[in-house]
Amino acid sequence: MVLYFLCLVLFCIGLYGVLRKRNIVKIIIGLGIIEYAVNLFFVLLGYRFYGRAPLHAVDQKILNMVDPLPQAIVLTSIVIGLGITALLIAIAIRIYERYGTFDITKIKRLKG
Amino acid sequence: MMLKIVDIIPLFVVIPLGAAFLISILGKYIKHASDVMVFISSTLLLGFSIYSRISLGHIEGKALVYKVGGWVPPFGIAMVLDGLSSFMLVTVNLIAFFVMIYSLNYMERYTDKPKFFTLFSLMVCGMNGMVLTGDIFNMFVFLEIASIASYALVGFGTEAEELEASFKYAVMGSVASSFILLGIAFLYGFTSTLNMADMARILSYKQNMYIINFVSVLFLMGFGLKAALVPFHAWLPDAHPSAPASISAMLSGVLIKTLGIYGLVRVFFNIIGSTKEYLSILMFLGAVSMLVAVVLALSQWDLKRLLAYHSISQIGYIALGIGLGTPLGIFGGLFHLFNHSIFKSLLFLNSGAIDYTLGTRDLRETGGIAKVMPVTSRTNLVASMSIAGIPPFNGFFSKAIIIIACVEAGYFWYALCAVIGSILTLASFMKVQKFTFLGTLKERFIGVREVPLGMRFSMVSLAFICIIGGLLVIPHFRFFIGDAMHVILKGTGYASVVLEASR
C-alpha cells in the first residue's frame, strides 16, 4: 500500500512541475516524472511479492506468478513517452532560437 | 478477386502507415512521389470506408471483428467495425481526402511537402486506428500516434507563435494522455482484461462504485481535454490557428471529435455504462462550452482564431446532444458531429484560401474580396449559413434535432442555451461576411486572383455536401447515423455484440 501511495506522490510531484515551473525544460522534466509515475503504477498492478516469472515447465507447480501483461504494456508506453519527450525537446530548442529564453512568462506572443 | 470485408479492416491502419513510411523515404528523392502516394492512399481509404459502411448494412448484428494474429478475443488485439466506428471512419476519411487535395496546392508555400504528408498520413492512421480498435490499450497507442503527429503539425511553420502554440498543446495533450493511461491502468487492475468488450462484460456484474467513479473522472479529464470542452479548452484557440490551414481543417474537423468525443462515448457508454450523473455532467459541460466559446468568438479579429472558438462552441452542441441520452438527442449529436466536420473544415479551408492569396487573415485588413475570389466567397457563405443553422443547409437540421430533443427530454434551459448560441454564431459569421467579403476592395489587393484548381475543387465539393447533407435525415439514408446511434444506445450490450461476432 505504501508503494501505491509513493507512486501517487511521484505523480503529484510531476504535476506540480508542469503546473508551477516557469522554465520550459523543467516542464518537460515534470512531464517525464508524470509518465514514470503512471508506468510505475502499471507495473505495480501486475507485481506479486515473492512471485516468479510465468514460465511453464514440466512437473512444476506455479503458485504465485507475476502478471506479464503490464510489463509489455509499459514497454510500449515508455517508447511513446520517449517520442513525446524528443518532440518537446526539439520544440524547446526552436523556441530558444526564436525567443532567446526558456522562461514561459516571457514567451507570450499569442493572446486573445 | 473480392476482398472479404473483415480483411479490409486492418487496411485502414496499414495503408496510411505504409504511405507515411514510403513518403518519408522516397519523397525527398523523387519529385511528386509524395503527392502521388498520398493521393492514392487517401483515395483508397475513402473508397474502402464507404464500401465497408455499405457492406456493414448486410451483416447480421452490424458488427465485424478482425482478430489480429488470429487470437480469439478476449486474448490478443481485436479490431471492431460497428456502426459507430464505421460512421467515424467515413467522416475522417472524407475530410482527409478533401484536405489532401487542397494541400497539394496549398502546401507549395511551405518548404518540405514530403514531411508534411508523412505527418498527415500518420495522423490519419492514428485516427482510423482509434475508431477501429477493440482493445483499450491499443486505443491509447493510436490516440498517441494521432496526437504526436498533430503536435508536430501545429508547429510545422516553425514561426515563433506556432512553436509556442505547439508547445502548449503538446504539454496539455500529454498530461491528458497520462490521465487516460492512468484510467486504463485502474480499469485493467480491476477487471484484469484489456479487451473493451470483455471489460464491459466484467464490469456489468462486478460493481465497485469507488473505482468506477474515480476512473470516470480520469477519463472525463483526459478525453475532455482532447475534445476541448470548456474548462479544458485553453490550448485550442492557440493551436488550431497556428497550424497550416489544411491541418486546422483536420484538427477542428475530425481530430477533436475522434480523440475526444468518440473516446468519451466509447468509454462512457459502451464500457462503463452511462449513468444519469455522468450524462448530466456531459450536458452541463456542453452547454457551458456552447455559450462561453461563442461569446469569446464574437470579439476576435483573427479569422482562424474566431473559427477555432466556434469549434469549441460546436463541440458543446455535440456533447449536449449525446449527453441527453435519448435516441433523438444522440441522433442529433452524431448528425451535428458529421455536419460540423464538413462545414468547419470548409471554413478553415476558406480562411487558408484568403491567407494564400492576400497574405493576411486579420478581418480589419481584408474587405470586398467577393468580387475577386467568387468561389471562396460563395462557399464561405454556404458554410457560414450552415454553421449558423439557416434552414436549407445541413447545420439547421442537426441543431433543430438537438433543440427538439432537449425540449422533449424536459431540459428547456439547455434548449434555450442552444438557441442563444446559434444566434450568437450567426452574429459572428455576419461579422466575417461583412469585413471579409463585402464592402470595398482595398487597393493593394486589386490584382489578386482566385486560388488554384485543387483548392477550389475541395471547397466546392465540401460546400456541395453542406447543401445536400440535410438529406441524411430522410429514412432512406438514415442508417448511416442510425446504426451509430444504436451502438451508443445499446450501452454495455456492446460486449455481447462484439463477443458474439468474434466467435
Chai-1 contact restraints between the chains, C-beta under 6 A:
chainA,res_idxA,chainB,res_idxB,connection_type,confidence,min_distance_angstrom,max_distance_angstrom,comment,restraint_id
A,L31,B,S174,contact,1.0,0.0,6.0,A-B,restraint_1
A,I34,B,S178,contact,1.0,0.0,6.0,A-B,restraint_2
A,V38,B,S178,contact,1.0,0.0,6.0,A-B,restraint_3
A,V38,B,L181,contact,1.0,0.0,6.0,A-B,restraint_4
A,V38,B,L182,contact,1.0,0.0,6.0,A-B,restraint_5
A,F41,B,A185,contact,1.0,0.0,6.0,A-B,restraint_6
A,F42,B,A185,contact,1.0,0.0,6.0,A-B,restraint_7
A,L45,B,G189,contact,1.0,0.0,6.0,A-B,restraint_8
A,I73,B,F137,contact,1.0,0.0,6.0,A-B,restraint_9
A,I80,B,E144,contact,1.0,0.0,6.0,A-B,restraint_10
A,G83,B,I148,contact,1.0,0.0,6.0,A-B,restraint_11
A,I84,B,S174,contact,1.0,0.0,6.0,A-B,restraint_12
A,L87,B,Y151,contact,1.0,0.0,6.0,A-B,restraint_13
A,L88,B,A170,contact,1.0,0.0,6.0,A-B,restraint_14
A,I91,B,G155,contact,1.0,0.0,6.0,A-B,restraint_15
A,I91,B,L163,contact,1.0,0.0,6.0,A-B,restraint_16
A,I91,B,S166,contact,1.0,0.0,6.0,A-B,restraint_17
A,I91,B,F167,contact,1.0,0.0,6.0,A-B,restraint_18
A,R94,B,T158,contact,1.0,0.0,6.0,A-B,restraint_19
A,R94,B,L163,contact,1.0,0.0,6.0,A-B,restraint_20
A,I95,B,L163,contact,1.0,0.0,6.0,A-B,restraint_21
A,R98,B,A160,contact,1.0,0.0,6.0,A-B,restraint_22
A,I107,B,E164,contact,1.0,0.0,6.0,A-B,restraint_23
A,R109,B,A160,contact,1.0,0.0,6.0,A-B,restraint_24
A,R109,B,E161,contact,1.0,0.0,6.0,A-B,restraint_25
A,L110,B,E161,contact,1.0,0.0,6.0,A-B,restraint_26
A,L110,B,E164,contact,1.0,0.0,6.0,A-B,restraint_27
A,L110,B,D238,contact,1.0,0.0,6.0,A-B,restraint_28
A,G112,B,R305,contact,1.0,0.0,6.0,A-B,restraint_29
